[in-house]
Amino acid sequence: MARDDSVRTTRRKYLTVSGALAASGILAGCTGGSSDEQTATTTEGTTTTTTEETTTTTEEATETTTEGESYTVSMEPVGDVTFDSVPQTWVANNGSWADMGVALGVEPPKALWLTSRYHTKYYDAIDGVSVDKSDMVSLYQDGVSKELFYELDADVHVIDPNFLMNRFKGWKQADIDEVSQNIAPFFGNSIFSRGYGWHEDYRYYTLYEAFGKLAELFQRTDRYEAFSALHDEFQSKVSEVVPPKSERPAVAVLWAGGDEPESFLPYVISEGTSFKQWRDLKVRDALAKTDVKDFHSSRGEIDYETLLEVDPDVLLLRGQEGKTAKQFQNTVVSFMKDHDVASSLTAVKNGDVYRGGSLYQGPITNLVLTERAAKQVYDAEGELFDRQRVADIVNGDF
């Protein structure tokens, strides 16, 4: 594919990485600090400081820019990114960021790492919210082509550059620099898991901290604040559902592919955003105090015999979100009930095997998955969040 880099650089009227950042090579990794205080440049050019304290802390609202005004948003590991105007098109790493964009009422990203893992059926639970991903492109196609980034020609790449350089061989710092300079900058952090060794030198963000950063990027902090308030109320309702510690089940979160799984990838519940619903529900982790190693650190698998030694009260199987609850019961659970070893598991005998939720959660999908999880493990009844209020915020009617 031929490309005219000089024309492309001139075309990039939407956003620029500051010259100082590009020169320092800060895209390579750590920004040199992990303080919770972050700086953001206002439209007047002055610098203000905001502090992020919890998952529901609301950042100071940035002022809406007018045409011709620039603004700066800071996020590790990329540091300060200056936007000449609000981005119109974007590429995202995964469904966490895509869902944040939906919550902010912006157009869906043009591409994700794997579109198959962005489960838009979650929105079916909310009238007035829907996403068509039929034209969305998967970045990973037996590797990630730099040429694809040129073809997508997005205004910003909401991807942790270290993810690109460390999840598979092929991308180096020079490639990140080229895409940043010739197309658009990177702005992202791998928040869904805390199991990557290459992420140890710079901070993680909670779901709502990352959401706040994206809201600054798209200048939609009013929607972020509305969702943050809704989330606070939701957390209060969730806490009412959680029973005393002695009554909480021991759960095992596993990746189970296909309709007839014979082995599993084990996950120990951690601070990554993919476990947010289970942390908020305060379930007991059946694997945490065993010899079973977390998949992210061991890359290992376990079989039914090992699982029987642990014998969790509840099995939560990931990799099954493409199925409805009924389809899951008729395939995976049915297979386990007929399996010589699996049929002896307490969770199988008691009918406590469920879909475990997506790896990638944003503010909307987290509401849906947490409510579903509360019904799975605690038999919670009714709706725990206001669907209409979610739709109103997404559509700007609040």
Secondary structure as UniProt FT lines:
FT   HELIX           5..11
FT   STRAND          15..17
FT   HELIX           19..24
FT   HELIX           26..28
FT   STRAND          37..41
FT   TURN            43..44
FT   STRAND          47..51
FT   TURN            55..56
FT   TURN            67..68
FT   STRAND          71..75
FT   TURN            76..78
FT   STRAND          79..83
FT   STRAND          91..92
FT   HELIX           95..104
FT   STRAND          111..112
FT   HELIX           115..117
FT   HELIX           120..125
FT   TURN            127..128
FT   TURN            134..135
FT   STRAND          137..138
FT   HELIX           146..152
FT   STRAND          157..158
FT   HELIX           161..166
FT   TURN            169..170
FT   HELIX           173..182
FT   HELIX           197..199
FT   TURN            200..201
FT   HELIX           207..217
FT   TURN            218..219
FT   HELIX           221..241
FT   HELIX           245..247
FT   STRAND          250..255
FT   STRAND          263..267
FT   HELIX           273..275
FT   HELIX           276..280
FT   TURN            281..282
FT   STRAND          284..285
FT   TURN            286..289
FT   HELIX           295..298
FT   STRAND          302..303
FT   HELIX           304..310
FT   STRAND          314..318
FT   TURN            321..322
FT   HELIX           325..328
FT   HELIX           329..333
FT   HELIX           334..338
FT   TURN            340..341
FT   HELIX           342..344
FT   HELIX           346..349
FT   TURN            350..351
FT   STRAND          353..355
FT   HELIX           363..378
FT   HELIX           387..394
FT   TURN            395..396
//
